[in-house]
C-alpha cells in the first residue's frame, strides 16, 4: 500500500518541476563590478639566521642560539606574536661535486602584529641577532571577510539597479534568471630587504614601513529576461 501511494505522488508532479523553464522573452546578459579599498591591518615579517661551516653540529648550535635570541627579543614586544618558520640544512659541495665542502643551515621566525609601529620596532631590534628577509602587510582575515561581504551586497544592489534601468528603458517587466558572484583580492608585494639593510644590526632602529591598503573586487555576471 505504501509503495502504491509513493508512485502516485511522483506521478502527480507537474512536468515543469523537473525541467528548466524555457525563456518566454528577451534574454539580456551583463556584468557589474564593485571595488573597495581595505586597510592592511595585519603586518608579517620573516627574520632568519643563516650560517655556513665545515662542522654541521657547530653550524646548528650557532643557528639555534641566534634563533633563541631572536625569539626572546620578539616576545619582549607587546602586541607582536611570533612563531617558528622553516628550517633547512643542506650540504655545500666542492666544485667537482664529489665531496661535501661545508654545511649551511637556515632557520626562520615569523612575526605578526596588528600594530605597524610595534612590528617596525621589533624588526629593528631583531636585526641585532637575525637578518630580515621581507615585511608585508595585508588585511586580517576578519577585515577581509567583512570587506568582501560589504562589496558583495553592493554588487548585488548594483546588479538589480542596472536590471531595473534596462527594463525601464525597454518598457517591459523583467525577472532575474541567473547570477554568478566572483571575488578577488589584490595585496601589495612584500618589502624585500636588501643585503645592506640586513647588515645594519648596530643601529637597531625601527624599520620604516607603510601598511597601505589592498583592493577587494567583486563582480556579478548574470542574465535577466524581459517579458514579451
C-alpha distance (Angstrom), angle and dihedral (degrees) to the residues before:
residue distance angle dihedral
X1 . . .
X2 3.81 . .
X3 3.82 91.6 .
X4 3.83 91.2 52.8
X5 3.81 92.0 52.4
X6 3.84 91.7 49.0
X7 3.79 92.8 52.5
X8 3.77 90.2 48.4
X9 3.80 91.2 52.5
X10 3.81 92.3 54.5
X11 3.78 91.9 45.8
X12 3.79 90.0 53.8
X13 3.83 93.4 59.0
X14 3.83 112.5 110.3
X15 3.80 116.8 -114.7
X16 3.83 94.5 -118.9
X17 3.80 92.0 61.5
X18 3.80 91.6 71.5
X19 3.79 99.1 36.6
X20 3.79 133.0 68.2
X21 3.78 110.3 -104.1
X22 3.79 111.1 -110.6
X23 3.81 116.3 -128.4
X24 3.77 115.0 -100.0
X25 3.80 96.4 -171.0
X26 3.79 144.9 24.1
X27 3.81 116.6 -43.7
X28 3.81 120.1 -144.1
X29 3.81 124.4 -172.0
X30 3.79 122.0 -161.9
X31 3.78 142.7 149.8
X32 3.78 136.4 -139.0
X33 3.81 128.3 -161.3
X34 3.79 129.8 -156.3
X35 3.79 125.1 -172.3
X36 3.77 128.3 -170.9
X37 3.79 133.1 -176.2
X38 3.79 116.0 -133.0
X39 3.79 128.8 -171.7
X40 3.79 118.3 -105.8
X41 3.79 94.9 -127.5
X42 3.81 99.3 164.1
X43 3.79 121.1 70.5
X44 3.80 124.8 -164.6
X45 3.79 128.5 -171.8
X46 3.79 131.1 -177.1
X47 3.81 118.7 -147.8
X48 3.77 125.0 179.9
X49 3.76 148.8 175.4
X50 3.80 119.0 -137.2
X51 3.80 120.8 -178.5
X52 3.81 134.5 169.4
X53 3.78 128.7 -159.4
X54 3.77 145.1 140.9
X55 3.82 93.7 -108.3
X56 3.80 110.7 67.8
X57 3.80 93.1 -163.4
X58 3.80 92.4 51.7
X59 3.80 91.3 47.7
X60 3.81 90.4 52.1
X61 3.80 91.5 48.1
X62 3.81 92.8 52.6
X63 3.81 93.7 46.2
X64 3.80 92.6 48.4
X65 3.79 91.0 49.3
X66 3.81 91.9 50.4
X67 3.82 91.7 48.1
X68 3.81 90.8 48.8
X69 3.83 89.9 52.4
X70 3.81 90.4 47.6
X71 3.80 92.5 50.1
X72 3.79 90.7 51.0
X73 3.80 91.9 50.7
X74 3.83 93.3 46.6
X75 3.81 94.9 46.9
X76 3.81 90.5 53.0
X77 3.83 90.2 68.6
X78 3.79 115.5 86.7
X79 3.78 114.7 -131.9
X80 3.82 93.8 25.8
X81 3.80 122.1 106.3
X82 3.79 121.3 -161.9
X83 3.78 135.0 -165.2
X84 3.78 137.6 172.1
X85 3.79 118.2 -90.8
X86 3.78 132.8 -168.0
X87 3.80 123.4 -34.7
X88 3.80 122.6 -161.9
X89 3.80 132.7 178.7
X90 3.78 120.7 -174.9
X91 3.79 139.0 161.6
X92 3.80 124.6 -107.5
X93 3.79 110.3 -142.1
X94 3.77 128.8 -148.9
X95 3.80 120.0 -105.7
X96 3.77 92.5 -90.2
X97 3.80 90.6 48.8
X98 3.79 92.0 -131.8
X99 3.78 99.6 111.0
X100 3.77 139.9 30.0
X101 3.79 109.6 -105.2
X102 3.80 99.0 -177.2
X103 3.78 144.7 -27.6
X104 3.79 129.6 -106.6
X105 3.78 126.0 -161.5
X106 3.79 129.9 -174.5
X107 3.78 126.2 -174.6
X108 3.82 128.3 178.1
X109 3.76 140.5 -157.3
X110 3.80 123.7 -162.6
X111 3.79 123.3 -144.7
X112 3.81 124.0 -161.1
X113 3.78 131.2 -176.1
X114 3.79 141.6 160.8
X115 3.83 86.8 -147.0
X116 3.81 111.6 77.4
X117 3.82 92.7 -166.8
X118 3.82 92.5 52.1
X119 3.80 91.4 48.6
X120 3.81 91.2 47.5
X121 3.81 91.6 51.9
X122 3.81 93.0 46.5
X123 3.80 91.7 50.0
X124 3.80 90.9 49.9
X125 3.80 91.5 52.1
X126 3.80 92.0 44.8
X127 3.78 92.6 61.9
X128 3.79 87.8 76.6
X129 3.80 89.2 69.7
X130 3.79 107.6 15.6
X131 3.79 142.1 28.7
X132 3.81 118.9 -115.5
X133 3.79 116.1 -136.6
X134 3.81 101.7 -175.7
X135 3.78 147.1 -16.3
X136 3.79 124.2 -151.9
X137 3.79 137.2 175.4
X138 3.78 128.7 -152.7
X139 3.81 138.0 156.5
X140 3.80 114.3 -77.3
X141 3.81 114.2 -111.9
X142 3.81 94.8 -102.0
X143 3.81 91.7 45.0
X144 3.80 91.2 51.6
X145 3.84 93.3 46.9
X146 3.80 92.5 51.7
X147 3.81 91.8 47.8
X148 3.82 90.9 48.7
X149 3.82 91.7 48.6
X150 3.81 92.4 48.7
X151 3.81 91.8 46.7
X152 3.81 91.1 48.8
X153 3.81 92.5 52.3
X154 3.80 90.1 48.0
X155 3.82 90.7 49.0
X156 3.81 92.0 50.9
X157 3.81 90.8 49.6
X158 3.82 89.8 47.8
X159 3.80 90.9 50.1
X160 3.80 92.6 51.2
X161 3.80 92.1 46.4
X162 3.80 91.0 52.1
X163 3.80 91.1 47.4
X164 3.79 90.0 52.9
X165 3.81 92.1 49.1
X166 3.80 91.0 51.3
X167 3.80 91.8 48.5
X168 3.81 91.6 47.3
X169 3.80 91.3 50.1
X170 3.81 91.0 49.8
X171 3.83 90.9 42.5
X172 3.79 92.1 -131.5
X173 3.81 134.8 116.1
X174 3.79 116.0 -111.0
X175 3.76 144.3 -164.7
X176 3.79 131.2 -159.0
X177 3.78 111.0 -113.3
X178 3.78 100.9 177.1
X179 3.82 141.9 5.5
X180 3.80 129.2 -176.7
X181 3.81 120.2 -170.5
X182 3.83 120.3 -154.6
X183 3.79 128.3 176.2
X184 3.79 137.8 -171.8
X185 3.79 138.3 179.2
X186 3.79 129.8 -147.6
X187 3.79 115.7 -157.6
X188 3.81 126.6 -173.2
X189 3.80 118.3 -104.4
X190 3.84 118.6 -99.6
X191 3.79 118.0 -94.9
X192 3.83 103.3 -107.0
X193 3.78 113.5 -144.4
X194 3.80 115.2 -135.3
X195 3.78 121.4 -138.3
X196 3.82 92.3 -107.9
X197 3.80 91.0 54.1
X198 3.79 91.0 51.0
X199 3.80 91.7 56.7
X200 3.81 97.4 52.7
X201 3.80 90.5 95.6
X202 3.79 97.6 137.0
X203 3.80 94.1 63.7
X204 3.83 95.6 53.1
X205 3.81 87.9 -174.0
X206 3.83 122.7 160.2
X207 3.79 110.9 -83.6
X208 3.82 110.4 -115.4
X209 3.81 107.8 -120.1
X210 3.80 138.4 164.3
X211 3.81 116.7 -155.2
X212 3.83 95.4 -161.5
X213 3.79 124.5 170.3
X214 3.79 139.8 -70.5
X215 3.79 129.7 -142.3
X216 3.79 122.7 -119.0
X217 3.81 113.9 -164.0
X218 3.80 128.2 -169.7
X219 3.79 124.1 -177.4
X220 3.78 129.1 -173.7
X221 3.77 121.4 -158.4
X222 3.76 114.6 -170.4
X223 3.77 149.9 147.8
X224 3.77 131.8 -126.0
X225 3.79 129.7 -168.1
X226 3.78 122.0 -139.1
X227 3.76 113.3 -150.7
X228 3.82 117.2 -122.2
